[in-house]
Amino acid sequence: MKKLLLLIAVGLTTAISTKAQTVIGSGGNGGNSTVNFTLGEAFISGGATTSAQITQGFQQPNLWGVKLEEQELFELKAYPNPVASFLTLESAFPIEEPHKLFLYSAEGKLILESSLTENAMQLDFSNYAAGTYTLIVNDSERQVASFRIIKAK
């Protein structure tokens, strides 16, 4: 009797696991919008903006290319953190064009604007109150680095 129940259980498990999945798809265009769907397809991921659409899965009605902008490598170290008096900024690569430095208080107030023109420089924090500061580094076009700096007592 136990053998018979075991045989039936194995047979049912095999029958259930070998059933093929049915995928049904359809689509249409109604004026300015397009609708596509598939029943039985798991949604993996996707996203859209006003100018681009990204879909991933079995049915992809629109394929879009993505242009990636090449960015220069920029590596900057800020130490010691937390800082007591002087914060050292050190670039791993030569600074070819001046970079702008902006130091903001925890309240968002701009308290220092300076330029980074050499591979290493120091910022004097001795006159600032203890707290958290944000250091933003921009090149001529965009932000290239940001740091959360803690000023010790």
C-alpha positions in Angstrom: 0.0 0.0 0.0 2.8 2.4 0.9 4.5 1.6 -2.4 1.3 2.3 -4.3 0.9 5.7 -2.6 4.5 6.6 -3.3 4.2 5.6 -6.9 1.0 7.8 -7.3 2.7 10.8 -5.6 5.8 10.5 -7.9 3.5 10.3 -10.9 1.4 13.3 -10.0 4.6 15.4 -9.2 6.1 14.5 -12.6 2.8 15.3 -14.4 2.5 18.7 -12.8 6.2 19.7 -13.3 6.3 18.8 -17.0 3.2 20.8 -18.0 4.3 23.4 -20.6 3.7 27.1 -20.0 1.4 28.8 -22.4 2.2 32.4 -23.4 -0.4 34.4 -25.2 0.5 37.9 -26.6 -1.3 40.7 -28.4 -0.8 44.3 -29.3 -2.4 47.2 -30.9 -2.0 50.9 -31.8 -4.7 53.3 -30.9 -3.7 56.7 -32.2 -0.9 58.2 -30.2 -0.4 55.2 -27.9 0.6 51.6 -28.3 -0.5 48.8 -26.1 1.3 45.5 -25.9 0.7 42.7 -23.4 1.6 39.0 -22.9 -0.3 36.6 -20.6 2.0 34.2 -18.8 5.1 36.4 -19.1 6.8 37.4 -15.9 7.6 41.1 -15.8 11.4 41.5 -15.2 12.0 45.2 -15.2 11.5 48.3 -17.2 11.3 52.1 -17.1 10.4 55.1 -19.2 10.9 58.8 -19.3 9.4 61.4 -21.6 12.0 60.6 -24.3 13.0 57.0 -23.8 11.7 53.6 -22.9 13.5 50.6 -21.5 11.8 47.1 -21.5 13.1 43.7 -20.6 11.4 40.4 -21.1 10.2 38.2 -23.9 8.1 40.7 -25.8 9.8 44.0 -26.7 7.8 46.1 -29.1 10.3 49.0 -29.2 14.0 48.7 -29.1 15.9 51.8 -28.1 19.6 52.4 -28.1 21.3 54.2 -25.2 24.2 56.6 -25.7 26.6 56.6 -22.8 28.8 59.6 -22.3 32.4 58.9 -21.7 33.6 60.5 -18.5 37.1 61.2 -17.4 38.4 59.4 -14.4 38.6 61.8 -11.4 39.8 60.5 -8.0 40.1 62.9 -5.0 40.8 62.0 -1.4 39.8 64.2 1.6 41.5 63.4 4.9 41.6 63.3 7.9 37.8 62.9 8.5 36.8 63.9 11.1 39.0 67.0 10.8 40.3 69.1 13.7 42.1 71.9 11.9 43.3 71.2 8.3 41.6 69.0 5.7 43.9 67.7 3.0 42.5 67.3 -0.6 44.7 65.1 -2.8 44.1 64.1 -6.4 45.4 60.8 -7.8 45.8 62.4 -11.2 47.2 65.7 -12.4 44.7 68.6 -12.3 44.6 69.9 -15.8 41.9 72.5 -15.4 40.8 74.3 -12.2 38.0 72.7 -10.2 35.6 74.7 -8.1 35.2 73.8 -4.4 32.0 74.6 -2.5 31.8 74.0 1.3 28.3 74.0 2.8 27.2 74.0 6.4 24.7 71.4 7.7 22.0 74.1 7.2 22.9 74.4 3.5 24.6 77.8 3.7 27.6 78.3 1.4 30.6 79.1 3.7 33.5 78.7 1.4 34.1 78.9 -2.4 37.6 78.1 -3.6 39.5 76.6 -6.6 41.5 73.4 -6.7 44.4 74.0 -9.1 47.0 71.6 -7.8 47.1 67.9 -7.0 47.1 68.6 -3.3 45.8 71.4 -1.1 44.7 72.1 2.5 41.5 73.7 3.7 41.6 75.4 7.1 38.7 74.2 9.3 40.1 75.7 12.6 37.7 78.6 12.6 34.6 76.5 11.8 32.2 75.2 14.5 32.0 71.5 15.2 29.5 69.8 13.0 28.9 68.3 9.6 29.8 70.0 6.4 29.4 69.1 2.7 32.2 69.6 0.2 31.2 69.7 -3.5 33.8 69.6 -6.3 32.8 70.7 -9.8 34.8 70.8 -13.0 33.8 73.2 -15.7 30.7 71.2 -16.6 29.4 69.1 -13.7 29.9 67.8 -10.2 32.7 65.3 -10.0 33.0 64.6 -6.3 31.2 65.2 -2.9 32.3 64.6 0.6 30.6 64.7 4.0 33.2 66.2 6.3 32.9 66.1 10.1 34.5 68.9 12.1 35.6 67.6 15.5 35.5 69.8 18.6 
